[in-house]
Amino acid sequence: MQVKIFSDYQALSAEAADTMLAIVRQKPDCLIGVVSGDSPRLAYDLFVEKALASGLDLGGVCFAGFDEWVGIPPENEGSCHAFLHRHLFTPLRLPQANYHVFDAMSADLPGECQRMDDYIAERGGLDLLLVGVGMNGHIGFNEPGVDFGNYAHVQLLEGITLTVGQKYFQTATELKYGITLGLRHLMEAHQVLMLANGRKKADIMQQALEEEVSPAVPASIIRTHPNSEVLLDAEAASLLAHQPNNHRG
């Protein structure tokens, strides 16, 4: 694991976007795992802008959506599905064959998990995975106490996740479960980027990076991945006792 600290969210996002561009150029048929949320939003926007401006061939690139709110239809603008379409799939004009997201309205959620596991396995795993970090240290919907060995699964969500999640919806929305890739997918990914920005993430990032690696803080698993980078802005890194000597503009 390598920790990189940036002056602000813009610089952090540009680094993440450039990493996405690099993997596409290196492996034109790559599979990229993507989460929704505030932390990766600008990275996706910059990736789209740079990919289109350079005429990058994305015909062989596929994306796997990391998670979704169970029971929320894809057309709901608070869904992870809608977020990924808004910031990646639609502006890139990707055909449906080039992405796979969870159907959280399915009557067979275990089957939906298996289909996602199969989709990733058939492509040799994730070449690059981008993740954010929740206020309780969750990754996707892998909540505290999750089994690190899980593949895709359905997860009962904690109160803080349900409360924070309301910000994505225009009106109060009943949320209870999430369907998500597991942390075993993260550990098997060839390269992982973890993004966190803002003072509100400083405490949980200090726990994840400097305290015990434990399911109590799922994000701490990043420290055991052999090819991972944690990208923080100065505010998110402000409580780290050991500041890496690689601050960037």
FIKEDREN-810947 format. One line per 10 residues: their letters; for each residue x, y, z of C-alpha. Coordinates in steps of 0.05 Angstrom, whole numbers, plus 5000, padded with zeros to 4 digits. Example, Ala and Ser with C-alpha at 12.3 -4.5 7.8 and 13.67 -1.06 7.14 Angstrom:
as> 5246/4910/5156; 5273/4979/5143
This chain:
mqvkifsdyq> 5000/5000/5000; 5023/5070/4983; 4991/5133/5013; 4990/5196/4970; 4968/5262/4998; 4943/5318/4953; 4931/5391/4966; 4858/5387/4947; 4802/5345/4918; 4816/5369/4847
alsaeaadtm> 4888/5344/4849; 4867/5278/4881; 4814/5267/4828; 4861/5282/4771; 4909/5229/4796; 4853/5178/4799; 4829/5196/4730; 4900/5189/4702; 4906/5120/4734; 4842/5099/4699
laivrqkpdc> 4868/5125/4633; 4934/5089/4643; 4901/5021/4655; 4858/5029/4592; 4920/5045/4550; 4958/4988/4581; 4901/4937/4573; 4848/4959/4523; 4801/4903/4545; 4808/4917/4620
ligvvsgdsp> 4753/4909/4672; 4746/4968/4720; 4706/4964/4785; 4671/5029/4803; 4633/5055/4863; 4585/5113/4867; 4591/5171/4916; 4622/5239/4927; 4695/5217/4930; 4701/5187/4860
rlaydlfvek> 4652/5234/4825; 4703/5285/4799; 4752/5230/4780; 4700/5200/4734; 4683/5267/4704; 4756/5281/4690; 4767/5211/4662; 4709/5221/4614; 4734/5290/4593; 4805/5265/4580
alasgldlgg> 4784/5200/4547; 4738/5236/4498; 4787/5292/4484; 4843/5243/4468; 4799/5197/4426; 4816/5139/4471; 4787/5074/4445; 4740/5047/4500; 4708/4994/4457; 4738/4936/4497
vcfagfdewv> 4734/4968/4566; 4683/4940/4614; 4659/4967/4681; 4629/4930/4741; 4587/4970/4790; 4607/4956/4861; 4541/4962/4898; 4468/4984/4899; 4412/5000/4948; 4365/4940/4951
gippenegsc> 4295/4957/4928; 4315/5022/4894; 4298/5022/4819; 4353/5042/4770; 4314/5103/4746; 4315/5133/4816; 4368/5187/4813; 4393/5167/4882; 4411/5097/4858; 4483/5076/4846
haflhrhlft> 4460/5055/4776; 4437/5126/4760; 4501/5156/4788; 4546/5112/4745; 4504/5127/4683; 4506/5201/4697; 4581/5205/4708; 4609/5148/4665; 4565/5104/4622; 4523/5157/4587
plrlpqanyh> 4577/5210/4573; 4622/5154/4547; 4565/5128/4504; 4579/5058/4528; 4536/5001/4501; 4502/4959/4554; 4549/4901/4538; 4606/4942/4567; 4581/4947/4638; 4547/4904/4690
vfdamsadlp> 4511/4931/4751; 4469/4897/4805; 4394/4891/4793; 4372/4910/4863; 4299/4899/4844; 4311/4826/4829; 4269/4774/4865; 4331/4730/4867; 4385/4771/4901; 4431/4711/4915
gecqrmddyi> 4427/4695/4841; 4443/4767/4825; 4505/4762/4869; 4526/4698/4832; 4517/4732/4765; 4563/4789/4786; 4615/4740/4813; 4613/4702/4748; 4618/4766/4706; 4682/4786/4743
aerggldlll> 4712/4716/4744; 4700/4705/4670; 4742/4767/4656; 4800/4745/4700; 4783/4792/4757; 4783/4867/4764; 4843/4901/4732; 4830/4964/4771; 4782/4978/4828; 4763/5047/4853
vgvgmnghig> 4732/5052/4922; 4712/5105/4971; 4706/5100/5047; 4643/5109/5088; 4640/5147/5153; 4641/5081/5190; 4697/5053/5148; 4654/5014/5100; 4674/4999/5029; 4615/4995/4982
fnepgvdfgn> 4564/4964/5028; 4614/4921/5066; 4596/4945/5136; 4636/4938/5200; 4641/4866/5221; 4637/4840/5149; 4673/4776/5131; 4736/4794/5092; 4727/4730/5052; 4660/4749/5021
yahvqllegi> 4647/4755/4947; 4583/4790/4926; 4530/4789/4980; 4469/4825/5010; 4485/4867/5071; 4442/4895/5126; 4462/4968/5131; 4482/5007/5193; 4445/5068/5217; 4500/5117/5197
tltvgqkyfq> 4500/5089/5126; 4425/5096/5121; 4427/5167/5148; 4484/5191/5104; 4452/5155/5044; 4391/5200/5046; 4433/5256/5015; 4430/5221/4948; 4354/5222/4946; 4307/5281/4934
tatelkygit> 4257/5256/4986; 4262/5212/5047; 4272/5141/5022; 4266/5076/5060; 4333/5040/5058; 4353/4977/5095; 4397/4930/5054; 4452/4937/5003; 4477/4889/4951; 4552/4894/4941
lglrhlmeah> 4617/4864/4917; 4656/4833/4973; 4724/4850/5001; 4750/4786/4970; 4739/4820/4903; 4781/4878/4928; 4837/4832/4950; 4836/4796/4883; 4836/4860/4842; 4902/4872/4806
qvlmlangrk> 4904/4945/4828; 4863/4984/4878; 4853/5059/4889; 4820/5082/4953; 4797/5155/4952; 4778/5198/5012; 4770/5273/5017; 4747/5324/5067; 4757/5335/5141; 4697/5290/5156
kadimqqale> 4738/5230/5133; 4800/5246/5174; 4782/5205/5235; 4762/5142/5198; 4823/5145/5153; 4868/5151/5213; 4835/5088/5241; 4839/5051/5175; 4912/5067/5161; 4943/5068/5231
eevspavpas> 4903/5023/5277; 4891/4948/5275; 4871/4915/5209; 4803/4889/5228; 4733/4877/5201; 4711/4930/5252; 4740/4980/5202; 4732/4947/5134; 4774/5000/5099; 4835/4976/5138
iirthpnsev> 4839/4916/5091; 4872/4962/5040; 4937/4956/5080; 4942/4882/5062; 4934/4891/4987; 5000/4886/4950; 4984/4937/4895; 4942/4991/4926; 4943/5066/4933; 4905/5110/4981
lldaeaasll> 4893/5179/4953; 4876/5231/5006; 4869/5306/5004; 4903/5345/5059; 4840/5349/5102; 4827/5274/5100; 4900/5262/5119; 4902/5313/5174; 4899/5264/5233; 4952/5216/5207
ahqpnnhrg> 5010/5210/5256; 5057/5188/5201; 5051/5236/5142; 5082/5206/5079; 5132/5251/5046; 5095/5254/4980; 5048/5314/4984; 5026/5335/4915; 4995/5397/4886
